[in-house]
Amino acid sequence: MAKTVKHYSIEKQQARWGFAFTLPSLVFFAVFSFYPIINACITSLTNKQAISRTSKFVGLHNYVYLFTRDNGGFSLLNSMRATITFTFGTFVPMVILALILAVLLMQLRRSSQKGFFQISFYMPAVLSSVVAAAIWMILFDPRGLFNQLSNAILLTKGKDYQWLTDNTMLQISTMIVYFWKYIGYFVILFITGLASIPPSIYEAATVDGSNKWHAFFHITLPLLKPTIVLVSIMAMLQCLKTFSTQYMFAQGGAARHPIDVITMNIYFTGIRNGQLGRASAMSIILFLIMLLFTYLQFTLSKTDDVEY
């Protein structure tokens, strides 16, 4: 009985210390994550302006306005279309190619080669989004390298592919920038997941007569499923929050309408126009969209604990 009481007191003491160590993180998230969300939700129900300290409760008027008014061609519906187009046009091929590159890098024998390619792929992720967008705006210029490369590949001469002026090409341009910047980061995540798979499993499969394709689809993919889910969610959320690339392109003279993602619409509505109530309503809508897509990904890709 005495041992049981002593064991219980030790567990209670450990729980207290555990709570003490996690308390700073809880306070951090409460101040910098939960409070802004709650505050934005409250502000979205008011007509708060940036230049006025007074605000009046208007209920769901801001939400109704956003879904019913065109707002000079920059409506919320257009921003939702631009955001979803950019997200699925970027994160789906980025996740697939990142997985393929990670598998190919893991096939390299020399660790020096692996290290070189990992650093090379990861280097763009270190750059700020503003610098990356500025670099690619130069490359997408009609006299730039990317236009010349397009002419060389498609066997045309002196043709302007309008990377920064045509609406469709402009959307593709922003996808290319994001793809180039972040694919290396997700390649590293996939390499980490692949490295956690015991080599003995592949050795046993080889003894049983399995080839590389069979091993990839029946061993690698199933055991890598938790990492794939993690990378997919992270890539999707990163794309939904995109702002810097589209903003830099718009500031550089490109048309805003085809790349007017929700975050950029929030910026122009809240910062440029000073309509904080409507901007907060848009931020809450974006937050709900992110929650919905995250929930769908978890639901459609349920994974059990992996056992080796």
Salt bridges, closest charged atoms under 4 A:
GLU11 OE2 - HIS7 NE2 3.06
ASP141 OD2 - ARG143 NE 3.45
ASP260 OD1 - ARG256 NE 2.99
